[in-house]
Amino acid sequence: MNWYLKVLKQYLDFSGRARRKEYWFFILFHIIFYAVCITLDVMLGTAAGEGDNEIGFLSLIYFLLTAIPSFALSIRRMHDIGKSGWMVLVSIIPIAGSIWFLVLTCMDSEAKANKWGENPKGIGNDNFINQIGTE
């Protein structure tokens, strides 16, 4: 829960680095809270739309409140592996882009300090896949 709150406090911080742990704990709690919002929308009848296209009021508000912090976290995660924040845009490519972004977010931190700061955990990995997408 602390990782989730940390990300929300850094909602406009697009610089620096974010460890895998910070990223994935945020994603875990984000999914849990979003599922709770969807459930409440269905129970309260605040979902608008038909069938699978229902978008509930609470779900929409939650999404709008967490969109920028999620985006900032993804950029900091790319910085942690030594990639430009622009690499986040690879996720908009259907299927292959999402898979590649998943691979990137699962990678270990860049071993040494990079132009976005020191390694947040002090150790890291240096292999071939880390060379892809660097400047």
N, C-alpha and C positions, 0 to 999 in steps of 0.2 A: 504494500500500500504506500510505503514511503517513496518508492520509485515513481508511482503514479502521481503523487502530489508534487514531487520534485519537477516532473515534466510540466505540470500545469503552472507551477511558479515561474518556469523559464519559457513561458508561452511565446515570447517574441525573441528568444535567443537563437539566432541562426548561425552563430559562430561557436567555436569550441568543438568538443568531441563528446560522444555518448557511447558508453560501453554496450555490449550485447545485453548484459543483465538489465541495464536501465531500459533499453528498447523493448525487450521481450516481456518484462514485468509490466510495463505500461500497456503493451498490446493485450496481455492477459486480462488486466483489470478493465481495459477499454471494452473488450468483448463481453465481459461479465456485466458491466454497467449498461452497455447497449442492449443486451438480452433482457435485462430487467426493465429497461425503458419500453422495449417492444411488448413485453408481457403486460406491463401496466397499461400501455396504449390499447391493447386488445381487451383487457379486463374493464377499463374505463370507457371503452367505446370511442376513443379519440382518434382512432385510425381513419384516415381519409383515403378513399380509393376502393378498388374492387379486387378481390382475389389476392394474388401474389404481389400486387402493386401497392399494397397498403403502406402508407407512410404516416406514422402517428405523430401527434403534436409533440409529445415528450421526446420521442426518438429524434425528431427534426431539431428540436432545441439542443439536445445533447450533442448531436452531430455538429451543429453550428458552433457550439462552445468549445469543442475539442478539435476541430479541423485544423486550425492554425498551430496549436501546440503539437499535434501529430505530425504535421508537415515540418515544423522546426526540428522535432526529434529525429525524423528521417534524414534531414540534411546533416544534423550533427552525427548521426550514425555513419553516414557516408564519409564524413570528415575523419572519423575514428579509424576507418580502414584505408585512409589515404586517398579517397576519391573526392572529386568535386561534388558539391551539393546538387549540381545539375544532373547527376546520375539518378536522382530520384525520378526524373522524368521518364526513365526507361520503363518504369512500372505502368505507364499508360499504353505501352505496346501490348496488344491482346496476347494472352497466354504466355508466349515466350518472354515478354518483358516482365510479367509478374513472377515467373519462375526465376528469372535472372535476378530480380530485386530480392526475392527470398534468399537466394544463394548469397548475395552481397550482405544482407542483414545478418546472416548466420556466420559470416567470416570473423576471425579473430582480429583484435586490434592490431594496427600497424605497430611494429615492435618499438620503434623509436619515436621521438618527438617529430611532428610534421608541422606544416605551416599553420595548422589550426590548434596547435598546442601540444603539451606533453601527453604521453600515453596515460590515460586515467587509471589504469591498473598496474602500470609499471613494467609489464612484460607483454610480449606479443608474438606474432607469427610472421615469418617472411618467406613467401613461396611464390611460385609462378603466377598463380591467379591474382595475387596482389598487384602485379604489374599491369594488368588490364585496366584501362581507363584512367591511368595516371597521366599527368601532364609532363 
